[in-house]
C-alpha cells in the first residue's frame, strides 16, 4: 500500500483522487494534505483520518518536513503547479500533476527535466488516454484496418452550461488569472491527436475569439446578478443551473452548503451568480485549430461552447477507410472503402462499454495505472510528463498563432 500527500484539495483533488484512494484502500492511503481552504482541508482530514501533524495550510510548511509519502498529488490551480512540483521532486516524491502542467512552456520543460534527473514518476492527468472510447480508437488505427491515417477532424463540444460555469463565471474564465482555454481545456485534445497520430506536431495555426459571452449580448433589462434578474427565458440563469444539481457537480463547486437555500445564498454573493454577459471573462468561446504533424498527417480541431451536449466527436480518414466516433453515444463506426457505389457498404460498429468513473472512465484508468506504476517502481507512464509536454507545446503554439495571426513552428 502506497502513501499519498494531496496538495490542493479542491474539486478534483478531493472528489476524484482522494475518493478513488478511499474506495481502493488496498492500493493507498492519504496521509497528508496541503489546502488553505478550511472546509476542504478539514473534510479531507475527517474522511481519511489524516494525522493532525500532517495537515498544512501552505506548502512551505509541508516541504520543511521530511518526505511524508510515496506520492504527491498536485491539484492546485494552473498557475500554482510549478513551485510545488519542483520542490516535491527535490524531496523525492513521485508526482501526479493536474493539467495543464504550467502556463509557461519553459516551466513545463523544467519539470520534465527534473523528474528525469531524479528518476521519479511525473504523471500528468491526461485522462482521455485511459478511456475505453479513445483506447478503442487507438487500437483500430494501430491495427491498420483503415490503412495509413491521412487526416483527422476532431471536435470538443464544450456545452453551453459548462462554458458558462467554468469559463465565463468560474476559475478558468480569465487567462490572466488561469490560462487560455486551448491550454486549460484542450491540452487533452492536443494530447489525444498526437497520441493517435503517433508523431509530433510540426506547425500549427489557430483562430478564435470571445463572441457571445460579453456585455454586447446582455439582454435588455437584465440585472448584473441572476437573483435580481427579471429576464425569464435565460438558460444561463444561475437559479436554473445550480439548485437542481445540489449534491453534485457543478453545484458542489458553488456552495459548501448543499441545500437550495445554501446555494441561493451563495449565488447571491459569489462569482457563480453573476450575469454571464457581465463577467470579467476573456477566454475564447470558440476556437478552430489547424495542425500539421511531422509524418504529414493533418488535423483540424474545433472547440465550441455552442453545443447542448458535453462530448467529443471525431472523424479519422485513412488510405483504406475512415472512422467516425461519438464519445457521448459511446459509438465508433469503421467504414471500409468500396470500389463503386453499387457495392454494399462495409461498416463495422463498435459499441463502447459503459465507463466506470468520471471523464468517460479515464479517471479510474489513470488512477489504476498510477498505483500499478508505483508498485512496479516504473516511470514509463502512458501520460508521463515527457509525453504530455508535446500537447502543451501544441497548445502554447496554437494560442500564439491565434493572438498573432500566424503559423507557428513547433520546436
C-alpha positions as a printed NumPy array, in Angstrom:
array([[  0.   ,   0.   ,   0.   ],
       [  1.343,   3.419,  -1.018],
       [  1.082,   6.632,   0.979],
       [ -0.199,   9.828,  -0.601],
       [  0.007,  13.555,   0.115],
       [ -2.55 ,  15.797,  -1.581],
       [ -1.522,  19.36 ,  -2.356],
       [ -4.691,  21.218,  -3.292],
       [ -7.867,  19.564,  -2.001],
       [-10.218,  21.233,  -4.467],
       [-12.911,  19.6  ,  -6.564],
       [-10.638,  17.174,  -8.411],
       [ -8.19 ,  16.621,  -5.582],
       [-10.979,  15.563,  -3.258],
       [-13.821,  14.229,  -5.43 ],
       [-11.664,  12.221,  -7.831],
       [ -8.231,  11.364,  -6.482],
       [ -8.895,  11.22 ,  -2.741],
       [-12.197,   9.398,  -3.215],
       [-10.59 ,   6.833,  -5.502],
       [ -7.973,   6.118,  -2.84 ],
       [-10.659,   5.896,  -0.157],
       [-12.559,   3.35 ,  -2.254],
       [ -9.373,   1.371,  -3.029],
       [ -7.746,   1.31 ,   0.377],
       [ -5.715,  -1.752,  -0.572],
       [ -3.785,   0.456,  -3.019],
       [ -3.04 ,   3.516,  -0.944],
       [ -3.84 ,   5.88 ,   1.9  ],
       [ -3.934,   9.666,   2.11 ],
       [ -1.573,  10.591,   4.949],
       [ -1.058,  14.343,   4.43 ],
       [ -2.914,  17.324,   2.993],
       [ -1.998,  20.883,   1.997],
       [ -5.025,  23.136,   1.498],
       [ -5.696,  26.757,   2.576],
       [ -9.497,  26.408,   2.457],
       [-10.67 ,  25.332,   5.919],
       [-13.76 ,  23.444,   4.741],
       [-11.975,  21.434,   2.055],
       [ -8.958,  20.707,   4.227],
       [-10.945,  19.554,   7.241],
       [-13.283,  17.456,   5.082],
       [-10.266,  15.562,   3.744],
       [ -8.776,  15.218,   7.247],
       [-12.024,  13.778,   8.575],
       [-12.718,  11.403,   5.68 ],
       [ -9.175,   9.997,   5.581],
       [ -8.247,  10.196,   9.245],
       [ -5.123,  12.219,   8.48 ],
       [ -2.829,  12.792,  11.489],
       [ -3.043,  16.391,  12.669],
       [  0.733,  16.823,  12.393],
       [  0.434,  16.144,   8.641],
       [ -2.169,  18.833,   7.981],
       [ -0.919,  22.054,   6.38 ],
       [ -2.389,  25.306,   5.108],
       [  0.591,  26.06 ,   2.83 ],
       [  3.216,  24.029,   1.039],
       [  6.186,  25.887,   2.548],
       [  5.436,  24.255,   5.902],
       [  4.796,  20.919,   4.198],
       [  8.177,  20.915,   2.446],
       [ 10.026,  21.81 ,   5.665],
       [  9.213,  18.32 ,   6.865],
       [ 10.975,  15.177,   5.8  ],
       [  9.329,  13.213,   2.999],
       [  5.901,  12.095,   4.288],
       [  4.585,   9.921,   1.442],
       [  5.438,   7.924,  -1.658],
       [  3.368,  10.152,  -3.909],
       [  2.327,  13.806,  -4.065],
       [ -0.86 ,  14.626,  -5.957],
       [ -0.679,  18.262,  -7.042],
       [ -4.11 ,  19.629,  -7.955],
       [ -3.702,  23.324,  -7.275],
       [ -4.804,  25.981,  -9.78 ],
       [ -2.949,  26.227, -13.094],
       [ -0.504,  28.957, -12.079],
       [  0.393,  27.155,  -8.842],
       [  1.779,  23.927, -10.29 ],
       [  5.427,  24.702, -10.915],
       [  6.761,  25.571,  -7.454],
       [  5.259,  22.643,  -5.503],
       [  6.161,  20.222,  -8.299],
       [  9.816,  21.25 ,  -8.343],
       [ 10.013,  21.182,  -4.537],
       [  8.319,  17.787,  -4.395],
       [ 10.74 ,  16.331,  -6.935],
       [ 13.678,  17.692,  -4.915],
       [ 12.231,  15.941,  -1.843],
       [ 11.985,  12.639,  -3.715],
       [  8.216,  12.47 ,  -4.262],
       [  6.672,  10.724,  -7.228],
       [  4.049,  13.055,  -8.655],
       [  0.598,  13.026, -10.19 ],
       [  0.128,  16.515, -11.648],
       [ -3.08 ,  18.139, -12.825],
       [ -3.149,  19.549, -16.327],
       [ -2.049,  21.915, -17.63 ],
       [  1.416,  21.281, -16.256],
       [  2.086,  25.035, -16.239],
       [  1.037,  28.193, -18.061],
       [  4.69 ,  28.646, -19.073],
       [  6.382,  26.314, -21.557],
       [  9.845,  26.75 , -20.03 ],
       [  8.436,  25.617, -16.673],
       [  6.888,  22.562, -18.35 ],
       [ 10.302,  21.632, -19.762],
       [ 11.967,  22.246, -16.374],
       [  9.592,  19.851, -14.615],
       [ 10.167,  17.095, -17.162],
       [ 13.947,  17.501, -16.94 ],
       [ 13.887,  17.497, -13.136],
       [ 11.798,  14.314, -12.994],
       [ 14.185,  12.592, -15.403],
       [ 17.212,  13.737, -13.413],
       [ 15.674,  12.424, -10.185],
       [ 14.39 ,   9.224, -11.859],
       [ 10.949,   9.895, -10.406],
       [  7.468,   9.418, -11.807],
       [  5.888,  12.594, -13.158],
       [  2.447,  11.622, -14.423],
       [  0.081,  14.199, -15.93 ],
       [ -3.71 ,  13.869, -15.681],
       [ -4.37 ,  13.345, -19.388],
       [ -7.279,  11.069, -18.554],
       [ -8.583,  10.66 , -22.132],
       [ -5.788,   8.217, -22.939],
       [ -7.314,   5.857, -20.371],
       [-10.916,   5.949, -21.573],
       [-12.41 ,   2.882, -23.314],
       [-13.512,   5.164, -26.171],
       [-10.116,   6.596, -27.112],
       [ -8.329,   3.349, -26.283],
       [-10.522,   1.611, -28.885],
       [ -9.819,   4.326, -31.458],
       [ -6.086,   3.868, -30.941],
       [ -6.459,   0.074, -31.226],
       [ -8.299,   0.358, -34.557],
       [ -5.736,   2.772, -36.001],
       [ -2.786,   0.642, -34.88 ],
       [ -4.385,  -2.475, -36.4  ],
       [ -4.043,  -0.956, -39.877],
       [ -7.727,  -1.543, -40.583],
       [ -8.145,   1.858, -42.249],
       [ -4.613,   1.922, -43.663],
       [ -2.373,   4.9  , -43.009],
       [ -4.007,   7.858, -41.305],
       [ -4.045,  10.909, -43.574],
       [ -6.234,  13.453, -41.803],
       [ -8.409,  13.925, -38.706],
       [-11.356,  16.162, -37.821],
       [-11.818,  16.464, -34.08 ],
       [-14.435,  18.434, -32.154],
       [-14.668,  19.296, -28.489],
       [-18.284,  20.118, -27.73 ],
       [-17.825,  22.103, -24.542],
       [-21.538,  22.525, -23.803],
       [-23.205,  25.886, -23.223],
       [-23.849,  25.491, -19.485],
       [-20.37 ,  24.027, -18.907],
       [-18.866,  27.029, -20.671],
       [-20.952,  29.374, -18.55 ],
       [-19.962,  27.623, -15.335],
       [-16.223,  27.045, -15.829],
       [-15.077,  29.55 , -18.438],
       [-17.391,  32.544, -18.001],
       [-18.121,  32.611, -14.264],
       [-15.633,  30.092, -12.941],
       [-11.977,  29.567, -12.159],
       [-10.838,  29.43 , -15.789],
       [-12.737,  32.439, -17.12 ],
       [ -9.763,  34.774, -17.376],
       [ -6.448,  33.782, -18.938],
       [ -4.64 ,  36.466, -16.903],
       [ -5.595,  34.555, -13.74 ],
       [ -5.504,  30.971, -15.048],
       [ -4.648,  30.041, -18.659],
       [ -6.044,  30.234, -22.219],
       [ -8.897,  27.795, -22.877],
       [ -6.892,  25.965, -25.588],
       [ -4.331,  25.115, -22.889],
       [ -6.603,  24.556, -19.887],
       [ -9.426,  22.67 , -21.578],
       [ -7.969,  21.383, -24.802],
       [ -4.442,  20.266, -23.984],
       [ -6.399,  16.996, -23.539],
       [ -7.287,  17.128, -27.214],
       [ -3.83 ,  18.141, -28.388],
       [ -2.554,  15.136, -26.443],
       [ -5.11 ,  12.739, -27.949],
       [ -4.378,  13.9  , -31.501],
       [ -0.632,  13.499, -31.007],
       [ -1.2  ,  10.042, -29.47 ],
       [ -3.496,   8.83 , -32.252],
       [ -1.193,  10.153, -34.974],
       [  1.857,   8.819, -33.103],
       [  4.044,  11.754, -34.027],
       [  4.989,  15.261, -33.03 ],
       [  3.455,  18.474, -34.334],
       [  5.418,  20.349, -36.966],
       [  3.324,  23.501, -37.339],
       [  0.041,  24.904, -36.062],
       [ -2.341,  27.788, -36.668],
       [ -5.495,  28.834, -34.868],
       [ -8.401,  31.261, -34.975],
       [-10.925,  32.095, -32.28 ],
       [-12.41 ,  34.766, -30.086],
       [-14.927,  35.62 , -27.391],
       [-18.044,  36.257, -29.458],
       [-21.109,  35.761, -27.279],
       [-20.441,  35.854, -23.552],
       [-19.831,  39.585, -23.331],
       [-21.693,  42.776, -22.493],
       [-22.718,  43.382, -26.124],
       [-25.165,  40.48 , -25.842],
       [-26.659,  41.306, -22.454],
       [-30.481,  41.191, -22.744],
       [-32.315,  44.446, -22.273],
       [-33.323,  44.853, -18.658],
       [-31.007,  42.102, -17.394],
       [-29.549,  42.555, -13.918],
       [-25.905,  42.062, -13.013],
       [-26.911,  39.14 , -10.763],
       [-29.308,  36.333, -11.58 ],
       [-31.108,  36.527,  -8.232],
       [-32.199,  40.081,  -9.119],
       [-32.967,  39.442, -12.797],
       [-36.418,  39.603, -14.379],
       [-35.398,  38.021, -17.727],
       [-37.298,  34.731, -17.617],
       [-36.099,  32.884, -20.713],
       [-32.347,  32.936, -19.989],
       [-30.905,  29.403, -19.941],
       [-27.837,  30.721, -18.109],
       [-29.818,  31.852, -15.06 ],
       [-27.814,  30.538, -12.092],
       [-31.078,  29.721, -10.325],
       [-31.841,  27.237, -13.103],
       [-28.349,  25.742, -13.208],
       [-27.278,  25.149,  -9.621],
       [-30.15 ,  24.37 ,  -7.188],
       [-31.49 ,  21.46 ,  -9.311],
       [-27.987,  19.918,  -9.23 ],
       [-27.494,  20.12 ,  -5.46 ],
       [-25.23 ,  17.387,  -4.132],
       [-23.35 ,  17.016,  -7.421],
       [-21.224,  18.896,  -9.927],
       [-21.34 ,  21.799, -10.664],
       [-23.415,  22.762,  -7.632],
       [-20.786,  21.493,  -5.183],
       [-18.307,  23.982,  -6.643],
       [-20.65 ,  26.878,  -5.935],
       [-21.521,  26.308,  -2.286],
       [-20.252,  24.295,   0.651],
       [-23.851,  24.132,   1.92 ],
       [-25.712,  21.797,  -0.431],
       [-29.282,  22.85 ,   0.245],
       [-31.421,  25.01 ,  -2.028],
       [-31.213,  27.85 ,   0.477],
       [-27.466,  27.479,   0.832],
       [-26.938,  27.507,  -2.933],
       [-29.207,  30.519,  -3.472],
       [-27.373,  32.385,  -0.707],
       [-24.045,  31.567,  -2.377],
       [-25.038,  32.728,  -5.855],
       [-26.396,  35.95 ,  -4.411],
       [-22.839,  36.808,  -3.396],
       [-20.192,  34.809,  -5.277],
       [-18.936,  34.769,  -8.865],
       [-21.269,  31.966,  -9.948],
       [-24.338,  34.176,  -9.562],
       [-23.178,  36.873, -11.963],
       [-24.842,  37.512, -15.297],
       [-22.837,  35.626, -17.941],
       [-22.897,  38.784, -20.063],
       [-21.371,  40.877, -17.296],
       [-18.307,  38.952, -16.067],
       [-14.564,  39.552, -16.278],
       [-14.053,  36.599, -18.647],
       [-11.711,  36.903, -21.629],
       [-11.131,  33.34 , -22.922],
       [-12.455,  32.266, -26.323],
       [-15.919,  30.751, -26.533],
       [-14.98 ,  29.129, -29.855],
       [-11.631,  28.315, -31.432],
       [-10.552,  26.421, -34.556],
       [ -7.046,  24.998, -34.952],
       [ -5.192,  23.518, -37.92 ],
       [ -2.313,  21.138, -37.259],
       [  0.383,  19.526, -39.396],
       [  2.346,  16.614, -37.933],
       [  5.881,  15.671, -38.915],
       [  4.68 ,  12.475, -40.625],
       [  2.444,  14.513, -42.96 ],
       [ -0.88 ,  13.903, -41.189],
       [ -3.087,  16.988, -40.966],
       [ -5.778,  17.637, -38.385],
       [ -8.434,  20.197, -37.639],
       [ -9.61 ,  20.761, -34.098],
       [-12.651,  22.798, -33.09 ],
       [-13.736,  23.689, -29.565],
       [-17.072,  25.386, -29.151],
       [-19.313,  26.496, -26.319],
       [-22.296,  26.419, -28.632],
       [-23.399,  22.822, -28.167],
       [-26.057,  21.274, -25.98 ],
       [-24.15 ,  18.132, -25.059],
       [-20.714,  17.876, -23.481],
       [-18.774,  15.35 , -25.545],
       [-16.167,  14.828, -28.208],
       [-16.709,  13.712, -31.792],
       [-14.035,  12.646, -34.242],
       [-13.54 ,  11.538, -37.833],
       [-10.293,   9.785, -38.8  ],
       [ -9.575,   9.333, -42.503],
       [ -7.105,   6.729, -43.725],
       [ -5.951,   5.237, -47.024],
       [ -8.273,   2.197, -46.728],
       [-11.218,   3.573, -44.805],
       [-12.493,   6.002, -42.196],
       [-13.543,   6.047, -38.562],
       [-16.368,   8.088, -37.083],
       [-16.546,   8.295, -33.321],
       [-19.042,   9.836, -30.909],
       [-17.789,   9.802, -27.329],
       [-21.156,  10.76 , -25.837],
       [-23.004,   7.961, -27.617],
       [-20.125,   5.532, -26.902],
       [-20.089,   4.537, -30.54 ],
       [-17.335,   4.026, -33.121],
       [-18.118,   3.289, -36.771],
       [-15.46 ,   1.915, -39.127],
       [-16.196,   2.209, -42.864],
       [-14.002,   0.448, -45.45 ],
       [-13.687,   1.939, -48.929],
       [-15.658,   0.398, -51.829],
       [-14.662,   0.102, -55.479],
       [-18.011,   1.569, -56.568],
       [-21.311,   2.755, -55.119],
       [-23.146,  -0.422, -56.174],
       [-21.182,  -2.447, -53.679],
       [-22.648,  -2.903, -50.219],
       [-21.062,  -0.702, -47.607],
       [-18.521,  -2.414, -45.369],
       [-19.382,  -0.977, -41.955],
       [-18.408,  -2.206, -38.503],
       [-19.959,  -0.547, -35.468],
       [-18.254,  -0.812, -32.083],
       [-20.377,  -0.08 , -29.005],
       [-18.155,   1.052, -26.168],
       [-18.796,  -0.325, -22.692],
       [-20.42 ,   1.931, -20.134],
       [-17.438,   3.513, -18.393],
       [-16.833,   3.3  , -14.663],
       [-15.817,   6.615, -13.139],
       [-15.668,  10.186, -14.38 ],
       [-14.37 ,  11.553, -17.669],
       [-15.604,   8.546, -19.634],
       [-13.779,   6.107, -17.346],
       [-10.492,   7.961, -17.727],
       [-10.215,   8.978, -14.068],
       [-10.29 ,   5.38 , -12.844],
       [ -7.994,   4.231, -15.64 ],
       [ -5.44 ,   6.878, -14.764],
       [ -5.508,   6.08 , -11.04 ],
       [ -5.231,   2.339, -11.633],
       [ -2.143,   2.838, -13.793],
       [ -0.686,   5.278, -11.268],
       [ -0.698,   2.749,  -8.431],
       [  0.462,  -0.031, -10.744],
       [  3.493,   2.067, -11.673],
       [  4.211,   2.898,  -8.036],
       [  4.174,  -0.802,  -7.151],
       [  6.446,  -1.68 , -10.082],
       [  8.713,   1.322,  -9.472],
       [  8.323,   2.352, -13.106],
       [  8.288,   5.867, -14.52 ],
       [  7.133,   4.889, -18.036],
       [  3.59 ,   6.214, -17.825],
       [  1.161,   6.435, -20.744],
       [  0.751,  10.085, -19.723],
       [  4.235,  10.897, -18.458],
       [  5.424,  14.478, -18.29 ],
       [  7.716,  13.823, -21.253],
       [  4.799,  12.594, -23.382],
       [  2.422,  15.285, -22.16 ],
       [  4.92 ,  18.01 , -22.968],
       [  4.07 ,  17.7  , -26.683],
       [  0.408,  18.594, -26.114],
       [  1.395,  21.64 , -24.082],
       [  3.782,  22.867, -26.778],
       [  0.933,  22.482, -29.284],
       [ -1.46 ,  24.454, -27.076],
       [  1.097,  27.214, -26.492],
       [  1.735,  27.316, -30.251],
       [ -1.984,  27.455, -31.067],
       [ -2.564,  30.382, -28.71 ],
       [  0.493,  32.194, -30.057],
       [ -0.814,  31.647, -33.601],
       [ -4.302,  32.89 , -32.661],
       [ -3.104,  36.031, -30.911],
       [ -0.534,  36.926, -33.567],
       [ -2.463,  35.675, -36.618],
       [  0.368,  33.485, -37.842],
       [  1.549,  29.926, -38.344],
       [  3.783,  28.666, -35.54 ],
       [  6.523,  26.094, -35.995],
       [  6.753,  23.785, -33.013],
       [ 10.293,  23.256, -31.774]])
